[in-house]
Amino acid sequence: ADFLKYGRKIIHHFCKHCGTQLFGRAADGTRMAISVAVLDDLPAEELAKAPVRLVDGIHDNFKEAPAFSAHL
């Protein structure tokens, strides 16, 4: 397979040619995150309209934003 599985929560998918992480998906199939770095043809105006949701993944708290996010 062209992905690496980390733990039981997220399955990360990588490009088999260059190794770039393309996207990740929840092991249960309920969520997906796409790396904006792989969206070559997306105009900046459209990217700016995309919804952004911050989550506290370091503490496995995906329901709330991190307490500190100024560096993001």
C-alpha positions in Angstrom: 0.0 0.0 0.0 1.1 3.6 -0.6 0.4 4.8 2.9 1.8 4.5 6.4 -0.5 4.0 9.3 0.3 5.7 12.6 -1.5 4.4 15.6 -5.2 3.6 15.2 -6.5 7.1 14.6 -5.2 8.6 11.4 -4.0 6.9 8.2 -1.6 9.1 6.3 -1.3 8.9 2.5 1.9 9.8 0.8 2.9 10.2 -2.9 4.7 7.1 -4.1 7.0 9.1 -6.3 8.2 12.0 -4.0 7.1 11.1 -0.5 5.0 14.2 0.0 2.1 13.7 2.5 -1.0 14.2 0.4 -3.8 13.7 2.9 -4.8 12.0 6.1 -8.0 10.3 7.0 -9.6 9.1 10.2 -9.3 5.3 10.5 -13.1 5.1 10.9 -13.6 7.1 7.7 -15.4 10.0 9.3 -12.9 12.8 8.6 -10.3 13.8 6.1 -7.6 16.5 5.9 -6.0 17.5 2.6 -2.5 19.1 2.5 -2.9 22.5 0.8 0.7 22.1 -0.4 -0.5 19.6 -3.0 -3.2 21.8 -4.5 -1.1 23.2 -7.3 -3.9 24.6 -9.5 -6.0 26.2 -6.8 -6.2 30.0 -7.2 -5.1 31.9 -4.0 -8.6 33.5 -3.9 -10.3 30.1 -3.7 -7.8 28.9 -1.1 -8.5 32.0 1.0 -12.2 31.1 1.1 -11.6 27.6 2.4 -12.8 26.9 5.9 -10.1 26.5 8.5 -10.7 24.6 11.7 -8.0 24.4 14.3 -8.0 21.4 16.6 -5.8 20.4 19.6 -4.3 17.3 18.0 -1.3 17.1 20.3 -3.7 16.2 23.2 -6.1 14.2 21.0 -8.8 16.8 21.5 -10.4 17.2 18.1 -13.5 18.9 19.4 -11.8 22.1 20.5 -9.2 24.5 19.2 -5.8 24.6 21.0 -5.5 27.1 23.9 -2.7 28.9 22.1 -2.7 29.2 18.3 -0.9 32.5 17.6 2.0 30.6 16.0 -0.3 28.8 13.6 
